[in-house]
Amino acid sequence: MFIKRLGYFLLGVSISSIGVYFFWEKKNASFDYGMDARTLKTIRIKERFFSEDAKKVMQNSDLDTLKISTILNNGNVDFGNSKPRQKPCAEYVITGKKDLENVNLYITRCDSTATIDKIIID
């Protein structure tokens, strides 16, 4: 009796999970609940600028805006070296993953803009 009810329960949960997955996929919703994810999202949605120093590094290396966007989508925020409570604009250090793990971005996030101040390639 218990096994039969458990089977119905698991069947219902699995069908519901599939339905919710397709529903949220069409809405293009994101679930940014971690500290890194929230920080990166707030940087991504702001108008983005590049300092002259950052532009020079990008010209002299194989970095382009697509790779910068990749780092801002799935990079790691180094909160130990960042200043998230600094006023008026917070400063963050973001490190890339996998092929871009040697790239560090120094970003100043203000109310409506995010400026990539420095790019350091190790």
C-alpha positions in Angstrom: 0.0 0.0 0.0 2.8 2.5 1.0 4.8 1.5 -2.1 1.9 2.2 -4.4 1.3 5.6 -2.9 5.0 6.4 -3.1 4.9 5.5 -6.7 2.0 7.8 -7.5 3.7 10.6 -5.5 7.0 10.2 -7.4 5.2 10.0 -10.7 3.3 13.3 -9.9 6.5 15.0 -8.8 8.4 14.0 -11.9 5.6 15.1 -14.3 5.2 18.4 -12.4 9.0 19.0 -12.4 9.1 18.5 -16.2 6.2 20.9 -16.6 7.8 23.6 -14.4 11.1 23.2 -16.2 9.6 23.9 -19.6 7.4 26.7 -18.3 10.4 28.6 -16.7 12.6 27.9 -19.8 10.2 29.8 -22.0 10.0 32.7 -19.6 13.8 33.0 -19.7 13.9 33.2 -15.9 17.1 33.0 -14.0 17.7 31.8 -10.4 20.5 34.0 -9.1 20.4 33.3 -5.4 24.1 33.0 -4.6 26.3 35.9 -3.7 28.4 35.5 -6.9 25.4 35.2 -9.1 23.6 38.2 -7.7 26.7 40.4 -8.0 27.5 39.3 -11.5 23.9 39.9 -12.5 23.8 43.4 -11.1 27.0 44.1 -13.1 25.6 42.6 -16.3 22.4 44.5 -16.3 24.0 47.9 -16.0 25.4 50.0 -18.8 29.0 48.8 -19.3 32.0 51.0 -19.9 35.7 50.2 -20.4 38.6 52.4 -19.1 41.4 53.3 -21.4 43.7 50.9 -19.6 41.2 48.1 -20.1 40.9 48.9 -23.8 44.7 48.8 -24.2 44.9 45.4 -22.5 42.1 44.1 -24.7 43.9 45.3 -27.9 47.2 43.8 -26.9 45.8 40.4 -26.0 43.2 38.1 -27.4 40.4 39.4 -25.2 37.2 40.7 -26.7 33.9 41.8 -25.4 32.5 38.2 -25.8 35.1 36.8 -23.4 34.5 39.6 -21.0 30.8 38.8 -21.1 31.6 35.1 -20.6 33.5 36.0 -17.4 30.6 38.2 -16.3 28.2 35.3 -16.8 30.0 32.6 -14.9 33.1 34.0 -13.2 34.0 34.0 -9.6 33.8 37.2 -7.5 36.7 37.5 -5.1 35.0 39.2 -2.2 38.2 39.1 -0.1 39.8 41.6 -2.5 36.6 43.5 -3.4 35.0 46.5 -1.7 31.3 45.8 -2.0 30.2 48.4 0.6 32.3 51.2 -0.7 30.4 54.4 -1.4 29.3 55.8 -3.8 30.5 52.9 -6.1 31.4 49.4 -5.1 34.5 47.7 -6.5 34.8 44.1 -7.4 37.5 41.7 -8.5 36.1 39.0 -10.8 38.1 36.0 -12.0 37.2 33.9 -15.1 36.8 30.1 -15.1 38.3 27.3 -17.2 40.1 28.9 -20.2 39.8 32.4 -18.7 40.9 31.6 -15.2 44.1 33.7 -15.7 42.0 36.9 -16.4 41.0 39.2 -13.5 38.6 42.1 -14.0 38.6 45.0 -11.7 35.1 46.6 -11.9 33.5 49.6 -10.4 29.7 49.2 -10.1 27.7 52.4 -9.6 23.9 53.0 -9.6 23.4 52.8 -13.3 26.9 51.9 -14.8 29.6 49.3 -14.5 33.1 50.3 -15.5 35.8 47.8 -16.2 38.8 49.7 -14.8 41.6 47.1 -15.1 42.1 43.8 -16.8 45.0 41.8 -15.5 46.1 38.6 -17.3 48.4 36.3 -15.2 
